[in-house]
Amino acid sequence: MFARRTDWPTAENELARRVRMRRERGLPLLDLTESNPTRCAFAYPREAILAPFLSPENMLYEPSPQGVRSAREAIARYYEERGAAVDPDRLILTASTSEAYAFLFRLLADPGDHLLVPRPSYPLFGFLADVNDVELDAYRLVYDGQWRIDVESVYAAIGPRTRALIVVNPNNPTGSFVKRDEWERLLACCAAYGLAVISDEVFLDYAYGEDAQRVGTLLRGGETGVLTFALGGISKLLGLPQMKLAWIGVAGPEPLVREALLRLEIIGDTYLSVSTPVGHALPQWMSEGAYIREQIRERVQTNRAYLRESVAPSRGCQCLEAEGGWYAILRLSCGRDDEAFAIGVLEQEGVLVHPGYLFDFEEEGYIVLSLLPPPEVFQEGVRRIVRHIEKG
């Protein structure tokens, strides 16, 4: 009765089962996987966020396949402030980056075609590929004191039905940015094989410091000769995941950009998924964004500094270097089973962490922590993790 594309395992895994049981028994839980900013005690300018919903213009429905123009102009100003000239007519609004991916998968790939994704990375890609009838091949991110793209593994993963390369800049969860030398080699690869590039840039504003070797946004001109799509959204940029607004920016050779926009406009017109009030509200929200982002940056930096200081003396784990984002990776000594560790620290210490397999690490022995929880929650959770590690 049901389509094969949705034939996913639905049984509750052991970690999820134990979390559920703990909550049902009313036992305390320090959740160091929490990445929803609206649940992390940030101070939002509520009146400024909600006020645009009272505008009379929200009572008029004027469907636009690309999205409300004032919203696209606000996004273009955001890029201009970051040194990238972006035409609002080269932006398509979507309800989420997940939907943006779906639009692009439909645009670029026929059923059975292949896309290249980084490993490790966010687990969403597999589900998006399944529901859009495409296949994924992984290229490697390797760690040698810092994360880098193994460009040779990109070449090795390309097959006759490969259609696009996905980069996450910075990557989730490694927090690694695409570097200029990597980008030049990736461009040459994509040009040689006729691949488009999809750049997920939702964490772009959360760098830990400056680095001239980073490429920044890939929405820059058509001189590269490669059709490029950049994704952004207010879930991360403004800490407003509940408002459901994201976008696709298109760059590259003019003929390809023009054709891509025509096709994306039809896809967008088919769904018209972005609500009118949210589109109208975006310009004001963008003007409030710096206040929210600064709180998130400060929280992330504070929690990361505490984590690094706490695990540095330990022989049982290492905090891996990162350049940005909302996550931290701990590498456990001796390749310990990461799921067993996550279950153990949950049962014995009441702390919830992500096992590394969720992010498709090639090896055992990694756990992933969100850096968003309030410092008092995060610090107590880290103390308990270190205690659990030292118990062996």
Residue pairs with C-beta under 8 A, 6 or more apart in sequence:
5 130
5 131
5 133
6 130
6 131
8 127
8 130
12 20
14 339
14 343
15 339
15 342
15 343
15 346
15 355
18 343
18 346
18 347
19 29
19 346
19 352
22 29
22 346
22 350
23 29
27 350
28 350
29 346
29 350
29 351
29 352
30 350
30 351
30 352
30 373
30 377
30 380
30 381
30 384
31 352
31 373
31 377
32 351
32 352
32 353
32 369
32 370
32 373
32 377
32 378
32 381
32 382
32 385
33 352
33 353
33 354
33 368
33 369
33 370
34 40
34 370
34 372
34 373
35 326
35 327
35 370
35 372
36 241
36 372
37 239
37 240
37 241
37 292
37 296
37 372
38 44
38 239
38 240
38 241
38 242
40 299
40 372
40 373
40 374
41 374
42 239
42 292
42 295
42 296
42 299
43 295
44 239
44 292
45 288
45 291
45 292
48 284
48 285
48 288
49 240
49 281
49 285
49 288
51 284
52 277
52 280
52 281
52 284
52 285
53 277
53 281
55 277
55 280
57 280
58 276
58 277
58 280
60 276
61 276
62 276
63 269
63 272
65 92
65 265
65 266
65 268
65 269
65 272
66 72
66 89
66 91
66 92
66 93
66 264
66 265
66 268
67 91
67 92
67 93
67 94
67 247
67 268
67 274
67 279
68 93
68 274
68 276
68 279
68 280
68 282
69 88
70 279
70 280
70 282
70 283
71 93
71 245
71 274
71 279
71 280
71 282
71 283
72 88
72 89
72 91
72 93
72 247
73 88
73 283
74 282
74 283
74 286
75 86
75 88
75 91
75 232
75 247
75 249
75 282
75 286
76 86
76 87
76 88
76 91
77 286
78 237
78 286
79 85
79 86
79 217
79 219
79 249
80 86
82 216
82 217
83 216
84 216
84 217
84 219
84 220
86 219
86 249
89 261
90 249
90 250
90 251
90 257
90 261
91 247
91 248
91 249
91 250
92 100
92 103
92 247
92 248
92 250
92 261
92 264
92 265
92 268
93 245
93 246
93 247
93 268
93 274
93 279
94 100
94 103
94 245
94 246
94 247
94 248
94 268
94 273
94 274
95 244
95 245
95 246
95 273
95 274
96 233
96 235
96 244
96 246
97 200
97 202
97 231
97 232
97 233
97 235
97 246
98 124
98 128
99 246
99 271
99 273
100 231
100 233
100 246
100 247
100 248
101 125
101 128
101 198
101 231
102 128
102 131
102 132
103 248
103 264
103 267
103 268
104 164
104 198
104 229
104 248
105 115
105 128
105 129
105 132
105 134
106 132
106 267
107 260
107 263
107 264
107 267
108 115
108 163
108 164
108 196
109 115
109 132
109 134
109 163
109 164
111 133
111 134
112 133
112 134
112 135
112 161
113 134
113 135
113 161
113 162
113 163
114 134
114 135
114 136
114 137
114 159
114 161
114 162
114 163
115 129
115 134
115 135
115 136
115 137
115 162
115 163
115 164
115 165
115 166
115 198
116 136
116 137
116 138
116 139
116 154
116 157
116 158
116 162
116 164
116 165
116 166
116 195
117 125
117 136
117 137
117 138
117 139
117 166
118 138
118 139
118 140
118 141
118 149
118 166
118 167
118 168
118 171
119 138
119 139
119 140
119 141
119 360
119 361
119 362
120 141
120 171
120 173
120 174
120 356
120 359
120 360
120 361
120 362
120 366
121 141
121 168
121 171
121 172
121 173
121 359
121 360
122 168
122 172
122 173
122 359
123 358
123 359
123 360
125 136
125 166
126 136
129 135
129 136
135 161
137 157
137 158
137 159
137 162
138 157
138 360
139 149
139 150
139 153
139 154
139 156
139 157
140 149
140 150
140 153
140 362
141 147
141 148
141 149
141 150
141 171
141 174
141 176
142 148
142 150
143 174
143 320
145 321
146 176
146 321
146 323
147 171
147 174
147 175
147 176
147 320
147 321
147 322
148 176
148 179
148 182
149 167
149 178
149 179
149 182
149 186
151 182
151 185
151 186
151 189
154 165
154 186
154 189
155 189
158 189
158 193
158 195
162 193
162 195
163 195
163 196
164 195
164 196
164 197
164 198
165 186
165 189
165 190
165 195
165 196
165 197
165 198
166 197
166 198
166 199
166 200
167 178
167 186
167 197
167 198
167 199
167 200
167 218
168 199
168 200
169 177
169 178
169 199
169 200
169 201
169 204
169 215
169 218
170 176
170 177
170 203
170 204
170 206
170 207
170 322
170 323
170 324
170 325
171 177
171 325
172 203
172 325
172 326
172 327
172 359
173 325
173 327
173 328
173 329
173 354
173 359
173 368
174 320
174 322
174 325
174 329
175 203
175 208
175 322
175 323
175 324
175 325
175 327
175 328
176 322
176 323
177 207
177 211
177 214
177 215
177 323
177 324
178 186
178 199
178 214
178 215
178 218
179 213
179 214
179 215
180 213
180 214
180 215
181 213
183 215
183 218
186 197
187 197
187 224
187 225
187 226
189 195
190 196
190 197
190 226
191 224
191 225
191 226
195 226
196 226
196 227
196 228
196 229
197 218
197 226
197 227
197 228
197 229
198 228
198 229
198 231
199 217
199 218
199 228
199 229
199 230
199 231
200 231
201 217
201 218
201 230
201 231
201 232
202 231
202 232
202 233
202 235
202 236
202 237
202 246
203 236
203 324
203 325
203 326
204 216
204 217
204 232
204 324
205 236
205 237
205 293
206 236
206 293
206 296
206 297
206 300
206 324
206 325
206 326
207 214
207 323
207 324
208 300
208 301
208 304
208 322
208 323
208 324
209 323
211 323
214 323
217 230
217 249
218 228
218 230
218 251
219 228
219 230
219 249
219 251
220 251
221 251
222 251
222 252
222 253
222 254
222 257
224 251
224 252
225 252
225 253
226 252
226 253
227 250
227 251
227 252
227 253
227 256
227 257
227 260
228 250
228 251
228 252
229 248
229 249
229 250
229 251
229 260
230 248
230 249
230 251
231 246
231 247
231 248
231 249
232 246
232 247
232 249
233 245
233 246
233 247
234 240
234 241
234 243
234 245
234 246
234 282
234 285
235 241
235 246
236 326
237 289
237 293
238 285
238 286
238 288
238 289
238 292
238 293
239 292
239 293
239 295
239 296
240 285
240 292
243 278
243 281
243 285
244 274
244 275
244 278
245 274
245 278
245 279
245 282
248 264
250 257
250 260
250 261
250 264
251 257
296 326
296 372
299 371
299 372
299 374
299 375
300 325
300 326
300 371
300 372
302 375
303 328
303 371
303 372
303 373
303 375
303 378
303 379
304 322
304 328
304 371
306 375
306 378
306 379
306 382
307 319
307 328
307 330
307 369
307 371
307 378
307 382
308 319
310 382
310 383
310 386
311 317
311 318
311 319
311 330
311 382
311 386
312 319
314 386
314 389
314 390
315 333
316 332
316 333
316 389
316 390
316 392
317 330
317 331
317 332
317 333
317 389
318 330
318 331
318 333
319 328
319 329
319 330
320 328
320 329
320 330
320 331
322 328
322 329
326 370
326 371
326 372
327 368
327 369
327 370
327 371
328 368
328 369
328 371
329 356
329 366
329 367
329 368
329 369
330 366
330 367
330 368
330 369
330 385
331 365
331 366
332 338
332 341
332 365
332 366
332 367
332 389
333 365
334 365
335 363
335 364
335 365
336 364
336 365
337 364
337 365
338 355
338 356
338 357
338 361
338 364
338 365
338 366
338 367
339 355
339 357
341 353
341 355
341 367
341 388
342 352
342 353
342 354
342 355
342 367
344 388
345 351
345 353
345 384
345 385
345 388
346 352
346 353
348 388
348 391
349 384
349 385
349 387
349 388
350 384
351 381
351 384
351 385
351 388
353 367
353 368
353 369
353 385
354 367
354 368
354 369
355 366
355 367
355 368
356 363
356 364
356 365
356 366
356 367
356 368
357 364
358 368
359 366
359 368
369 378
369 381
369 382
371 378
373 381
